[in-house]
Amino acid sequence: MQQFYKRNNRWTEGLISAAKAVAFATNLLIESADGVLSGTHSLEQLIVASNEVAAATAQLERLEAAAKAVTEACKALVRQVKAVSARQTEEEDMDYKNMAVLEFKKREMEQQVRY
């Protein structure tokens, strides 16, 4: 896992930045709540701080969703490459010399349709 973060430092920096934003907004929220209770802050300040936490958390959620989407896309690519590779291996193993003409033409048409 640590190697992933070293190789993908932009993603890691985004994650750290989003986490810092959540921490900052949470501190602001706590200060605002404390201030409302002690009479030094207004209720509006508390609402703004609450919205900041929600916005910062949404940024983290977007990163998580993006990471999941990229992971799924990578898995799909690997599956597709495996399938194409298996088809190529299958076609390489085919003995075209001893194949009937009709079967040869059928395989040729199937190959053209695939590619």
FIGU-569199 format. One record per residue (C-alpha): residue number from 1; residue in one letter; chain; z, x, y. Coordinates in nm, 4 decimals. Each point is the difference from the previous one (the first is absolute). Layout:
{NUM A A {Z X Y}};
...
This chain:
{1 M A {0.0000 0.0000 0.0000}};
{2 Q A {0.0835 0.2838 0.2373}};
{3 Q A {-0.3488 0.1468 -0.0517}};
{4 F A {-0.1491 -0.3328 0.1107}};
{5 Y A {0.1803 0.0222 0.3331}};
{6 K A {-0.1056 0.3609 0.0514}};
{7 R A {-0.3661 -0.0827 -0.0657}};
{8 N A {0.0053 -0.3202 0.2044}};
{9 N A {0.1950 0.1090 0.3042}};
{10 R A {-0.1659 -0.2502 0.2366}};
{11 W A {0.1162 -0.2874 -0.2165}};
{12 T A {0.3445 0.1591 -0.0198}};
{13 E A {0.0138 0.0493 0.3767}};
{14 G A {-0.0917 -0.3652 0.0483}};
{15 L A {0.2728 -0.1059 -0.2372}};
{16 I A {0.2566 0.2196 0.1740}};
{17 S A {-0.1105 -0.1266 0.3403}};
{18 A A {0.0290 -0.3616 -0.1152}};
{19 A A {0.3438 0.0654 -0.1501}};
{20 K A {0.1161 0.1620 0.3249}};
{21 A A {-0.1253 -0.3015 0.1939}};
{22 V A {0.2015 -0.2303 -0.2277}};
{23 A A {0.3102 0.2176 0.0435}};
{24 F A {-0.0391 0.0111 0.3795}};
{25 A A {-0.0591 -0.3746 0.0228}};
{26 T A {0.2972 -0.0696 -0.2275}};
{27 N A {0.2268 0.2129 0.2179}};
{28 L A {-0.1272 -0.1879 0.3053}};
{29 L A {0.0709 -0.3301 -0.1778}};
{30 I A {0.3559 0.1044 -0.0859}};
{31 E A {0.0635 0.1163 0.3576}};
{32 S A {-0.1428 -0.3241 0.1357}};
{33 A A {0.2086 -0.2139 -0.2335}};
{34 D A {0.3095 0.1959 0.0915}};
{35 G A {-0.0950 -0.0292 0.3665}};
{36 V A {-0.0449 -0.3774 -0.0219}};
{37 L A {0.3452 -0.0314 -0.1583}};
{38 S A {0.1589 0.2247 0.2641}};
{39 G A {-0.1919 -0.1629 0.2866}};
{40 T A {-0.2056 0.3058 0.1037}};
{41 H A {-0.3325 -0.1200 -0.1444}};
{42 S A {-0.1851 -0.3279 0.0183}};
{43 L A {-0.1101 -0.2179 -0.2879}};
{44 E A {-0.3616 0.0750 0.1002}};
{45 Q A {0.0611 0.3708 -0.0577}};
{46 L A {0.1276 -0.0813 -0.3480}};
{47 I A {-0.3123 -0.2072 -0.0735}};
{48 V A {-0.2266 0.2812 0.1224}};
{49 A A {0.1883 0.2495 -0.2187}};
{50 S A {-0.0308 -0.2353 -0.2951}};
{51 N A {-0.3763 -0.0249 0.0544}};
{52 E A {-0.0205 0.3793 0.0131}};
{53 V A {0.1627 0.0268 -0.3427}};
{54 A A {-0.2411 -0.2589 -0.1392}};
{55 A A {-0.3014 0.1829 0.1466}};
{56 A A {0.1146 0.3393 -0.1288}};
{57 T A {0.0676 -0.1446 -0.3446}};
{58 A A {-0.3451 -0.1595 -0.0046}};
{59 Q A {-0.1485 0.3450 0.0611}};
{60 L A {0.1815 0.1274 -0.3097}};
{61 E A {-0.1231 -0.2980 -0.1993}};
{62 R A {-0.3599 0.0678 0.1099}};
{63 L A {0.0329 0.3599 -0.1154}};
{64 E A {0.1352 -0.1190 -0.3320}};
{65 A A {-0.2800 -0.2547 -0.0352}};
{66 A A {-0.2583 0.2628 0.0936}};
{67 A A {0.1451 0.2434 -0.2517}};
{68 K A {-0.0162 -0.2660 -0.2724}};
{69 A A {-0.3579 -0.0866 0.0914}};
{70 V A {-0.1045 0.3651 -0.0113}};
{71 T A {0.1738 0.0453 -0.3355}};
{72 E A {-0.1770 -0.3043 -0.1428}};
{73 A A {-0.3354 0.1185 0.1359}};
{74 C A {0.0525 0.3413 -0.1600}};
{75 K A {0.0877 -0.1602 -0.3325}};
{76 A A {-0.3103 -0.2200 0.0206}};
{77 L A {-0.2165 0.3027 0.0736}};
{78 V A {0.1420 0.1861 -0.3011}};
{79 R A {-0.0615 -0.3033 -0.2240}};
{80 Q A {-0.3578 -0.0300 0.1254}};
{81 V A {-0.0736 0.3702 -0.0486}};
{82 K A {0.1434 -0.0167 -0.3526}};
{83 A A {-0.2203 -0.3001 -0.0794}};
{84 V A {-0.3143 0.1681 0.1357}};
{85 S A {0.0861 0.3201 -0.1830}};
{86 A A {0.0503 -0.1916 -0.3259}};
{87 R A {-0.3379 -0.1718 0.0458}};
{88 Q A {-0.1677 0.3329 0.0650}};
{89 T A {0.1592 0.1491 -0.3106}};
{90 E A {-0.1093 -0.3045 -0.1992}};
{91 E A {-0.3565 0.0367 0.1263}};
{92 E A {-0.0024 0.3730 -0.0736}};
{93 D A {0.1039 -0.0713 -0.3584}};
{94 M A {-0.2890 -0.2423 -0.0417}};
{95 D A {-0.2754 0.1172 -0.2367}};
{96 Y A {-0.3106 -0.1115 0.1879}};
{97 K A {-0.2392 0.1744 -0.2387}};
{98 N A {0.0884 -0.2229 -0.2943}};
{99 M A {0.0350 -0.3191 0.2045}};
{100 A A {-0.2425 -0.2873 -0.0452}};
{101 V A {-0.2377 -0.0518 0.2955}};
{102 L A {0.1444 -0.3425 0.0816}};
{103 E A {0.3564 0.1347 -0.0040}};
{104 F A {-0.1071 0.2973 0.2141}};
{105 K A {-0.1569 -0.2296 0.2620}};
{106 K A {0.3082 -0.2232 -0.0028}};
{107 R A {0.2296 0.2995 0.0634}};
{108 E A {-0.2330 0.1265 0.2715}};
{109 M A {0.0100 -0.3359 0.1807}};
{110 E A {0.3794 -0.0230 -0.0323}};
{111 Q A {0.0341 0.3447 0.1512}};
{112 Q A {-0.2242 -0.0912 0.2938}};
{113 V A {0.2036 -0.3139 0.0651}};
{114 R A {0.3280 0.1996 0.0022}};
{115 Y A {-0.1217 0.2594 0.2481}};
